[in-house]
Amino acid sequence: MDRIPYSCQAIEEEDIEAVAAVLRSPFLTQGPEIVRFEAAIAEMHGAAHAVAACNATAALHIACMALGLGPGDRLWTSPISFTASANCGLYCGATVDFVDIDPVTRNMSVEALAAKLDQASRTGQLPKIVVPVDFSGLPCDMPAMRKLADQYGFSLIQDASHAVGAQIDGHPIGRDADIVIFSFHPVKIVTTGEGGVAVTQDAELARQMALLRSHGIIRDENLMTNPSEGGWYYEQIMLGYNYRMTDLQAALGLSQLSRLPAMWQKREERARRYDDLLSELPLRLPARANDRQSAHHLYVIEIDETRSTVTRRELYDRLSTAGIGANVHYIPIHLQPHYRNMGFEPGDFPAAEAYYRRAITIPLFPRMTDEQQDRVVDCLKSALA
Ligand SMILES: *Cc1c(COP(=O)(O)O)cnc(C)c1O
């Protein structure tokens, strides 16, 4: 029997055509497709600016830099995320800390954030940036986080790598953060192969990020320090990187975006079907919130330890033996050796650690068939019987 992956990109002929057209064009990178892709992403989120990058990790890095994060500053994020959500703070020489999750939504807990901010304000250790993560595609309570950001004076980078197409109150996410980051890695909602984007309403932040993405180099004479010496002349005015996306990637992304509603519909159907088929098992299923529409990037189940003695390891191995590509999202970041070396310890974020002990991600992707889904469900039923 074919192995069922936990996630899988959906590439159509039209995607291949779009990439081939760029290959036949004069620009493989820094051409018109990037501009079109950025405009499409910005429009979709009602945002003034989108800055595409070679991946979401790079986008997180330049977002932190544009917001002025540096040595002596603090960045807080969720321990239940991919390590990039925290590493971007370390790249800037800042100190990274975490805020525990809400066990129901698995997102950063607003209560825990409020309590930690209150504490930090007394000791003069407030963060400069907080990075909430829309885990599995379910949007964080961004309006509440915005209030706290305004009250305590920090910036919000929403790591929406899982949440392309997600909504709050019927609007695409992104209205409450200073910068919103999306990833287009092949396991994510839509793909550009590798790719990421930073979305913002702020023209100055967008300008900074665009500069940082391309070596800190300008070609606009009005912004130069010295008079232009001719048509070839450019100036490097700060230290930037080569974090550019190619036109090949942008063309793939644009083509994929045109099918986002249809792909979301398929994910929603699969998620609902899991909700029904798994409802009787000793599991905690993903939360649904009336005011929020998840992008359904991941379908994470947790073994209910009060109703089952099966361990996560046993369940993972059973699925794996049956040819089902389960996964675990995520090992809490603070327990990674690199972060343990900074002084984090087991017990620091109990809700995240309890979640990790029980969690397993089961396959969900747009092209998943009923038959594949039934195989996953049957395996879970027999393993948990
Ligand atoms: C995938 C992911 C990233 C990094 O994305 P890349 O495009 O692979 O760099 C960052 N944060 C989260 C939450 C992710 O899932």
The ligand as a Gaussian input file, in Angstrom:
#p B3LYP/6-31G(d) Opt

LIG

0 1
 C        7.697000      26.582000       8.343000
 C        7.733000      27.565000       9.430000
 C        8.675000      28.594000       9.515000
 C        9.824000      28.693000       8.558000
 O        9.415000      28.687000       7.247000
 P       10.497000      28.539000       6.076000
 O        9.770000      29.113000       4.894000
 O       10.737000      27.067000       5.937000
 O       11.701000      29.274000       6.450000
 C        8.570000      29.524000      10.526000
 N        7.609000      29.442000      11.451000
 C        6.691000      28.450000      11.433000
 C        5.629000      28.435000      12.478000
 C        6.732000      27.468000      10.445000
 O        5.845000      26.485000      10.451000

